[in-house]
Amino acid sequence: MVTMNPKNSDWFVYMLECCNGKIYTGITTNMEDRFKKHVEGKGAKFTQRNTPSHILAFTVCENRSQASKLEWEVKQLTAEKKRALGVHWNAQHH
């Protein structure tokens, strides 16, 4: 099982489900702190307008470059495909 704060060198690509059903995708090295910032309105402009309700899914990348590339790929997906990917990511961590 992967924790949300493994080693400092790990990067996460994550998806947040917002209260209005929209999905936000981002990268971070610390899921707990980043999610807290999003909820407090201190995160991305998107989550300032679309309040996150929960972490939909996340996956771990080896470095920032890999995380940024994966983030871009995920952002190209439809919401339906993002949710399907989230199911896959969640299955990997349980």
Secondary structure, DSSP 8 states (H G I E B T S, - for coil): ---SS--TT-EEEEEEEETTS-EEEEEES-HHHHHHHHHTT-S-HHHHHS-EEEEEEEEEESSHHHHHHHHHHHHTS-HHHHHHHHHHHHHHT-
